[in-house]
Amino acid sequence: MEYLKETQGIVALSCLAIMLYLLARRPHDPRLRSVTGLVAGWAIGHPFGRAAADGRWFLGLDPMVCQLIQHAMLQIGVYGLICFFVFSALDDARARRQALVQLAPLVLGITVMTSAVLAIPDDLRVAAALVPHSLGGGPTGVLAITVFYAMGNGYLLYGFAAMFVWARRYARGAEPRLRRGLLITSTGLGLLVPADAIFVASNVSRYFGEPLPRWLLTTAVWFLLPGVLLCCVGVVYPIAAMRLSAMRLWLRHLRAYHRLAPLWTLLHQSFPEDALHRVPSKRDAFSLRGVHRRYYRRVIECRDGLVRISPYVAETPEELPLADRLRAGLETRRSGAVTLRRPIALAVPDGDGLDADVRELEKLAVALR
């Protein structure tokens, strides 16, 4: 368990460092600032939450103040996530106004929680900090403790409900990949709302000395765990889908680049001056960098070469396969013969677009092997 806590701390600080680096590169992106606020709240609050859970002092602060800082940073993180959805769904001017409106519940919640912490008696402060991990134990009937935890969970309840609304609203006009991610996220948020509602009810019931039934708290946990998982999956899904799509395109271009090698080699030997850049080296066969650039360059150079050699190919018998006609045309040109024929279209694709063109070039390159 201690190892897991250490790992969480390292992950939190690593994520914060990455977000600060990205924010330094794009400081005026409100969505990036919002996500950075979320990660900062998680990272900064983590060590204070650990101290509160252990009932110990941290940086000269007693456990209950640590609990306050941890809850406040968590709420700031939730506010950052709300702002992310707001700035994604609205134009910047309207989003700034809405962000200011959403700031009011945050300030109110932290203010009330701070007042409640200050009102907790000294002899109950450690026990109060251990309430979330007491499995139903701990002091009951203390108004300040009830207000603190009910307000903390209450703001999370409000935040998850607000994000559910904004996620659904933003999903209506989003592109398909992002829409699916938002719908997954909103489903997770829809599970977190009743979970937090049960936690708030549990906080209030403890004040009256009547804890909620264990089965109801277990139900809240069963809502909470898949809700958090679905939120994470929904946030990651558009990025992962985009990366997967980019990887498939990268692999397709790499495969086509190598398949075109026989055709490109023959044409380059006859028309080396048509090369758009340098001659590929042996290392290109294993290089993973610049795949798209090398792919487009090879396609263009193959097409340019076919246009240059097509007058010679036009003089060859049409009943021969195109690969044989191309070899014959190249041999005729190498012999020094001059042709008066006009260029003709070779390896004409059966459809529109670059992909159809490349497929025809690949067929010709395979035949040349």
Beta strands, then each sheet from edge to edge (+ up, - down):
end
